[in-house]
Amino acid sequence: MRARFLLHHLLRDAATGAPTSPAVRHGGSELSYGELEERSNRIARVLLASGVRRGDRVAIHVPKSLTALEALYGILKTGAAYVPIEPASPAPRLADIVEQCRPRAIVTWSGARERLTDELCRTSGVECIASTDGADPFADLGVLALDLADAATAQSAEPPSVAAIDLDLAYILFTSGSTGRPKGVMLSHRNALTFVDWAAETFGFGAEDRLSNHAPLTFDLSVLDLFGAAAAGACVSLVPAGLSMFPTRLAQFIEAERISIWYSVPSVLTLLVTRGKLAERDLSALRWVLFAGEVFPVKYLRALMHALPHPRYANLYGPTETNVVTWYEVPPLPEDRTEPIPIGKACANSDCIALDEQGRVVTEPGAEGVLHVRGSTVMQGYFGWPEETAHAFVANPLADGRGDERLYCTGDWVTFDDDGNFLYLGRRDHMVKTRGYRVELGEIETALYAHPAVREAVAVAVPDDILGNRILALVVADGVSEQEIRQHCAGLLPRYMVPEEVEFRAELPRTATDKVDRPRILDEVRGGVGAT
């Protein structure tokens, strides 16, 4: 058996062992493993011919599709790292990510033309625009513009010969940043493969399985879906973008695709059980229902387990910086249970340590500490942010005599139950989860302050059973409406970060040191009509 230490080796091996087996489905179309291998080889050669080299970054800025997956694997085969960018990202956010990661090439589509400018390409070092639907819209940008589909047909389908090792970057995921700017989390092939191999073994992925891919490429949940399927030679079905907003249609999709492994944020599953008419569907193919990204309200999880009693359920935990590092298989839930389920115990080859405010290791039930992680799944750092990277790690107090081994600080407060499972208590900072996405409230406040009429602004998370948190913006402003504020934010932020409500105040409460009194604001909004 050939060594397997790079993510695209998973595709190589699946294509060698079962070239005609289905690899990916989307919108009624399907690619076999052999087809996906050959098409990604051709794309890799196109990118290499355009100047992409090992260690570069290549942005993927296309809607979810078979072509997007071909491009993803093609980028990996060049030795470069893929950088997914949400297709609907506002122009300022797109520009910020491109300027930070400085990709050698961008794989995109004609719908992005208005957001990609000559100045952005020139200042960010972009040398090639590879469009999935024709090069003409990009011909005036002053860089090499390619019709990716046309250019690929002229290339060999043989895999290119590019030396790479498991410590090389595989992808960079941009998350919400505490500075008001998105930060790029750098994950290597080893980081991802350690997680993928664990998941494939733990949940018993097999060639007969059909995995769902609900998360966009920008969300770390997609790593399990796409590469977990390849690890087992299974098929992954790409869930059409926006389908989760229509739970009855999503339930139809799960039935029609015969999904056996489902993985998503809990809010999607909550909508499925409350509005998806599950009793009308044959979902007997489901073996595992996996969820991560936010707390799953127990009443909805219990209802889902009653509606679908045959699959097994597991809660997966881990920030983008660590992949998944703990997990917990959910047992039957008593009718009177209200407390959240545990996030469980450490995954194989991961070590999770809770440290209290004095830096002491916490081991007893009831004692609280901040969760820290070490292991092969932990990121290399934040791209271009060395100070933020250094701040994210602390010395390992248990590494006696082993030099400067570091632990990644998740910022999540935890304790233990009597069985030794970690229990999630909450965030240490202003980072919150909404719809499964991690959001830094400071980034939303930065967008609010960018409006010329806004004098003061605070973003607050209000607990919500469906969304995890609703975002409420409190602003001091004159001559502007709530709709205008929200439209302004929609031009700067991803949709999931736009405040659901905007409340106007004559002034914001302040502390004795003239700082905005956030605890008081939280008490007011969570104790009022907005609280759940």
Sequence and secondary structure as in RCSB ss.txt:
>XXXX:A:sequence
MRARFLLHHLLRDAATGAPTSPAVRHGGSELSYGELEERSNRIARVLLASGVRRGDRVAIHVPKSLTALEALYGI
LKTGAAYVPIEPASPAPRLADIVEQCRPRAIVTWSGARERLTDELCRTSGVECIASTDGADPFADLGVLALDLAD
AATAQSAEPPSVAAIDLDLAYILFTSGSTGRPKGVMLSHRNALTFVDWAAETFGFGAEDRLSNHAPLTFDLSVLD
LFGAAAAGACVSLVPAGLSMFPTRLAQFIEAERISIWYSVPSVLTLLVTRGKLAERDLSALRWVLFAGEVFPVKY
LRALMHALPHPRYANLYGPTETNVVTWYEVPPLPEDRTEPIPIGKACANSDCIALDEQGRVVTEPGAEGVLHVRG
STVMQGYFGWPEETAHAFVANPLADGRGDERLYCTGDWVTFDDDGNFLYLGRRDHMVKTRGYRVELGEIETALYA
HPAVREAVAVAVPDDILGNRILALVVADGVSEQEIRQHCAGLLPRYMVPEEVEFRAELPRTATDKVDRPRILDEV
RGGVGAT
>XXXX:A:secstr
     SHHHHHHHHHHH TTSEEEEETTEEEEHHHHHHHHHHHHHHHHHTT  TT EEEEES SSHHHHHHHHHH
HHTT EEEE  TT  HHHHHHHHHHH  SEEEE GGGGGG  HHHHHHHT  EEEETT SGGGTTSSSEEEEHHH
HHHTS SS       TTSEEEEEEE  TTSS EEEEEEHHHHHHHHHHHHHHTT  TT EEEE S TTSTHHHHH
HHHHHHHT EEEE  TTGGGSHHHHHHHHHHTT SEEEE HHHHHHHHHHS GGGS  TT  EEEEESS   HHH
HHHHHHHS SSEEEEEE  GGGS  EEEE     TT  S    BEE TTEEEEEE TTS EE STT  EEEEEEE
TTS  EETT HHHHHHHEEE TT TTS S EEEEEEEEEEE TTS EEEEEESSSEEEETTEEEEHHHHHHHHHT
STTEEEEEEEEEEETTTEEEEEEEEEESS  HHHHHHHHHTTS GGGS SEEEE SS  B TTS B HHHHHHHH
HHSTT  
